[in-house]
Amino acid sequence: METQQPIYEVLLIGDSGNIKRNQPDEILELLKNHLPQNDQSAVIFLGDNVYPYGLPDEKHPLRNDAEAVLNAHYKAVENYKGKVIFISGNHDWNKGKSDGLSYVLRQEDYLNNLFKPQTVYFPENGCPGPKEIEINDSLVIIAINTQWWVQKGVRPIGREFSCGQETEEDFFVQLESLLEKNKDKRILVIGHYPIYSNSLHGGKYKIKHHLFPFTLYKKNAYLPLPLVGSLLPIYRKYFGAREDLSHPRFKILRKRLKVIFKKYPGLIYAAGHEHNLQFIEKYQNNYIVSGAASKATYVMDSKYSRFGISAKGFFKLKLYKDLKMKVEVLIVDDKNKDGELVYDGWVQ
């Protein structure tokens, strides 16, 4: 197999919205060094493309800074021949605030104008999806809008917003229809929120988080609150802040997706959101978390974990003629412009 050349490659980069503004950013430089030199490839930015609030209006004091971040993404892939895809995360929706739709629509317009004539932002119009992105006879990419499910304020759906879904149930019906249509291909579903995670948003906590609960939000916030301090991790694990996998609204989506995905062994679901790199294999599906473009946070081990690391980097997928797919994980290495390959394995 090692002598074969992949027929398609996909680079998965999440949470890149806090890249360096005034100097070369190590993740974007690493990305540039790994961009395939042909058009049989894709770079996917898995949401949270602009910190802290997405793209505000032109009068906002953070507008110029937000534009600089998006422009840096464009510059990194300006001469790249392959496909570029962006999806939205909670920060792109103004951190889920009720006016978030206007933020994400501005970002969609801004990026699509930058990348003309290529359309790069999916699903369009802030709709829930699913959006099929046809690649070739061996691979399909399906984008879903996980933030839509937990968003405050206006959540576009129906003809009024040019969405192809009239109800939440339509989303699931259409998703399963797309999966069935493409069942003989490699299927890559992309969304910002993970389905499984061995880190903060997945309800996995270290002992220090119970003793020093504010370290969940600030690394060195060592204010001891034994016993009482456990209330915050317990709440987030079982009830969930709006950005957690246990949030009641997200649990609706997560529960249905797990059931649907099980019907399609070998399916790959890729997300960002957690600021680390994880590869989880469960129920014959492959779950990737690649949200470590801007910072790195802890990751814990689990029964189903094939790999996990707290380091800045990204995943690369390599598809071969026989539908075999290899997963690689590359992290930043200050001594090597090509980074360090820390994981190399095959998916189911």
C-alpha positions in Angstrom: 0.0 0.0 0.0 2.8 2.4 0.8 3.9 2.4 -2.8 0.5 3.7 -4.0 -0.3 7.3 -4.4 -3.5 8.6 -2.8 -6.3 9.6 -5.2 -7.5 12.3 -2.9 -6.3 14.1 0.3 -8.1 16.1 2.9 -6.6 18.5 5.5 -8.8 19.1 8.5 -8.1 22.3 10.5 -10.4 23.6 13.2 -10.6 26.6 15.5 -8.1 28.7 13.5 -9.7 32.0 14.4 -7.0 33.1 16.9 -4.0 32.8 14.6 -1.3 35.4 14.8 -2.2 38.7 13.2 1.1 40.6 12.8 3.6 37.8 12.1 3.6 34.4 10.3 1.4 31.9 12.1 2.9 28.5 12.8 -0.2 26.5 11.9 -0.9 28.3 8.6 2.8 28.0 7.7 2.6 24.2 8.5 -0.5 24.0 6.4 1.2 25.7 3.5 4.1 23.2 3.7 1.6 20.3 3.4 -0.8 21.6 0.7 -1.0 19.0 -2.1 0.3 20.3 -5.4 -2.7 19.1 -7.4 -6.5 19.7 -7.4 -7.4 16.3 -6.1 -7.5 17.5 -2.5 -9.4 19.7 -0.1 -8.6 21.9 2.9 -11.5 22.1 5.4 -11.7 24.8 8.1 -13.9 23.3 10.8 -15.4 26.4 12.3 -14.5 29.1 14.8 -12.7 30.8 11.9 -12.7 34.2 13.7 -12.2 34.8 17.4 -13.7 36.1 19.5 -17.1 37.0 17.9 -17.0 36.2 14.2 -17.2 39.0 11.7 -18.9 42.1 13.2 -20.4 44.9 11.1 -18.1 47.5 9.5 -18.5 50.0 12.4 -17.4 47.6 15.1 -14.0 48.2 16.7 -13.0 44.5 16.0 -14.0 44.6 12.4 -10.5 45.2 11.0 -9.0 42.6 13.2 -11.6 40.0 12.1 -10.9 40.8 8.5 -7.2 40.4 9.0 -7.8 36.8 10.3 -10.0 35.9 7.3 -7.5 37.5 4.9 -4.7 35.4 6.5 -6.7 32.2 5.8 -7.1 33.3 2.2 -3.4 34.1 1.8 -2.4 30.7 3.2 -4.3 28.9 0.4 -4.3 31.6 -2.3 -2.3 29.6 -4.8 -3.7 26.2 -3.8 -5.3 24.3 -6.6 -7.7 22.1 -4.6 -11.0 22.7 -2.9 -11.4 25.0 0.1 -14.3 24.6 2.5 -15.3 26.6 5.6 -18.0 25.7 8.1 -19.2 27.8 11.0 -18.7 27.3 14.7 -20.2 28.9 17.8 -17.7 31.9 17.8 -18.6 32.6 14.2 -22.2 33.0 15.4 -21.1 35.8 17.8 -20.6 33.1 20.5 -24.2 32.0 20.1 -25.8 35.3 21.0 -29.2 36.1 19.6 -27.8 38.3 16.8 -25.5 35.5 15.6 -27.1 35.0 12.3 -26.0 38.4 11.0 -22.4 37.6 12.0 -22.3 34.3 10.1 -24.0 35.7 7.0 -21.4 38.4 6.9 -18.6 35.9 7.2 -20.1 33.7 4.4 -20.3 36.7 2.0 -16.8 37.9 2.9 -15.2 34.5 2.3 -17.1 33.7 -0.8 -16.1 37.1 -2.2 -12.4 36.5 -1.3 -12.4 33.1 -3.0 -14.4 34.0 -6.1 -15.5 32.2 -8.3 -15.3 29.3 -5.8 -18.0 29.0 -3.2 -16.4 28.0 0.0 -18.9 28.4 2.9 -21.3 25.6 3.8 -24.1 25.1 4.6 -25.3 28.3 3.0 -27.5 31.0 4.5 -27.0 29.7 8.1 -29.2 26.8 7.3 -28.9 23.5 9.2 -27.9 21.5 6.2 -27.1 18.8 5.3 -25.1 20.0 2.3 -23.6 17.5 -0.1 -20.2 18.5 -1.6 -19.5 16.0 -4.4 -15.9 15.2 -4.8 -15.5 12.1 -7.0 -16.7 8.5 -7.5 -14.9 7.5 -4.3 -15.6 10.3 -1.8 -18.4 12.6 -0.7 -18.3 15.3 1.9 -21.5 16.3 3.7 -21.5 19.5 5.8 -23.9 20.0 8.7 -24.4 23.1 10.8 -24.1 21.9 14.4 -24.4 25.5 15.9 -27.8 25.8 14.3 -29.2 23.4 16.9 -28.1 25.4 20.0 -28.2 28.9 18.6 -30.2 31.6 20.3 -32.3 34.0 18.3 -33.1 33.4 14.6 -32.2 29.9 13.3 -32.9 29.9 9.5 -35.1 27.1 8.2 -37.6 26.9 5.4 -38.2 28.8 2.1 -38.2 32.2 3.9 -34.4 31.7 4.4 -33.7 29.8 1.2 -33.2 26.6 3.2 -34.0 23.2 1.8 -35.4 22.0 5.1 -38.8 23.0 6.5 -38.5 21.2 9.8 -35.9 19.6 12.0 -37.1 16.2 10.9 -36.4 17.2 7.3 -32.7 17.5 8.3 -32.5 13.9 9.5 -34.5 12.6 6.5 -32.3 14.4 4.0 -29.1 13.4 5.8 -30.0 9.7 5.7 -31.0 10.0 2.1 -27.6 11.4 1.2 -25.8 8.7 3.2 -27.8 6.0 1.4 -27.1 7.6 -2.0 -23.4 7.6 -1.3 -23.1 4.4 0.7 -20.6 2.9 -1.8 -18.2 5.8 -1.4 -16.1 7.0 1.5 -18.3 9.3 3.5 -16.9 12.3 5.3 -19.4 14.3 7.4 -18.1 17.6 8.8 -19.6 19.7 11.6 -18.1 22.0 14.2 -19.2 20.2 17.4 -17.9 16.7 18.0 -20.1 13.7 18.6 -17.6 12.1 21.0 -14.8 13.9 22.9 -12.4 13.0 25.7 -12.0 16.6 26.8 -13.8 19.6 28.3 -16.9 19.8 26.1 -17.3 16.0 26.2 -17.6 16.1 30.0 -14.2 14.6 30.7 -12.5 16.4 33.6 -9.3 16.0 35.6 -9.1 16.0 39.4 -7.7 19.5 39.3 -10.9 20.8 37.7 -12.9 19.6 40.8 -10.4 21.2 43.2 -9.7 24.3 41.1 -12.8 24.7 38.9 -11.9 28.0 37.4 -8.9 26.4 35.6 -11.6 25.2 33.2 -11.6 28.7 31.9 -8.2 30.1 32.7 -5.1 27.9 32.9 -3.5 29.4 36.1 -6.7 30.2 38.0 -5.8 28.1 41.0 -8.5 29.2 43.5 -9.2 26.1 45.6 -12.9 25.2 46.0 -12.9 21.6 47.1 -16.3 19.8 47.1 -18.1 23.0 46.1 -15.8 23.2 43.1 -17.1 19.9 41.8 -20.5 21.5 41.1 -19.3 23.2 38.0 -17.7 20.1 36.3 -20.7 18.0 37.3 -23.2 20.6 35.9 -21.3 20.8 32.6 -21.0 17.0 32.3 -24.6 16.2 32.8 -26.6 19.4 31.9 -24.2 21.3 29.7 -23.4 24.8 28.9 -24.6 25.8 25.4 -21.2 24.8 23.9 -21.1 21.3 25.6 -22.1 18.0 24.1 -24.5 17.4 27.1 -26.6 20.5 26.3 -30.2 19.4 25.9 -30.5 20.9 22.4 -27.3 19.4 21.2 -28.2 16.0 22.7 -31.2 15.9 20.3 -28.9 16.1 17.3 -26.2 13.9 18.8 -28.5 11.1 19.7 -30.0 10.9 16.2 -26.7 11.2 14.5 -25.2 8.3 16.4 -28.1 6.1 15.4 -28.0 7.1 11.7 -24.2 6.9 11.5 -24.2 3.3 12.8 -26.0 2.2 9.7 -23.0 3.2 7.6 -19.8 1.4 8.8 -16.6 3.2 7.9 -18.2 6.7 8.0 -15.9 9.5 9.2 -17.2 12.4 11.2 -14.8 15.3 11.6 -15.2 18.2 13.9 -13.3 21.0 15.7 -14.5 22.8 18.9 -12.2 21.0 21.3 -8.7 22.5 21.2 -6.8 19.3 20.7 -6.4 16.3 18.3 -8.4 13.2 18.8 -9.2 10.0 16.9 -12.0 7.9 18.4 -13.3 4.7 16.8 -16.7 3.6 18.0 -19.5 1.3 16.5 -17.5 0.9 13.3 -17.5 4.7 12.7 -14.5 7.0 12.9 -14.7 10.3 14.9 -12.0 12.9 14.4 -11.5 16.1 16.5 -9.2 18.5 14.9 -9.6 21.8 16.7 -6.0 22.7 17.7 -5.1 25.4 15.2 -5.0 28.3 17.7 -4.3 26.6 21.1 -4.0 23.3 22.8 -6.0 22.0 25.8 -5.9 18.7 27.6 -7.3 15.4 26.2 -7.9 12.2 28.2 -7.8 8.6 27.3 -10.8 6.3 26.8 -11.7 2.8 25.8 -12.5 3.9 22.2 -9.6 6.3 21.8 -7.1 5.4 19.1 -5.1 8.6 19.5 -5.2 11.9 21.4 -2.8 14.7 22.0 -2.7 18.2 23.4 -0.7 20.1 20.8 -1.2 22.5 18.0 -1.7 20.8 14.6 -4.2 19.1 12.3 -5.3 15.9 10.7 -4.6 14.8 7.1 -6.7 12.1 5.4 -5.4 10.1 2.4 -7.8 8.2 0.2 -6.6 5.3 -2.0 -8.2 3.6 -5.0 -9.6 0.7 -3.0 -11.4 3.1 -0.6 -8.8 2.5 2.0 -8.1 5.7 4.0 -5.1 6.6 6.1 -5.1 9.1 8.9 -2.1 11.2 9.8 -1.7 13.8 12.6 0.8 16.6 12.2 1.8 18.9 15.0 3.9 22.1 15.1 7.7 21.5 15.6 9.8 24.6 16.1 12.8 22.8 14.6 11.1 21.5 11.5 9.0 23.5 9.1 7.2 20.3 8.1 6.2 19.6 11.7 6.2 16.3 13.4 4.1 13.3 12.3 2.8 11.9 15.6 0.2 9.5 14.3 -0.2 7.3 11.2 -2.9 4.7 10.9 -5.8 3.3 8.8 -9.5 4.0 9.4 -12.1 1.2 9.3 
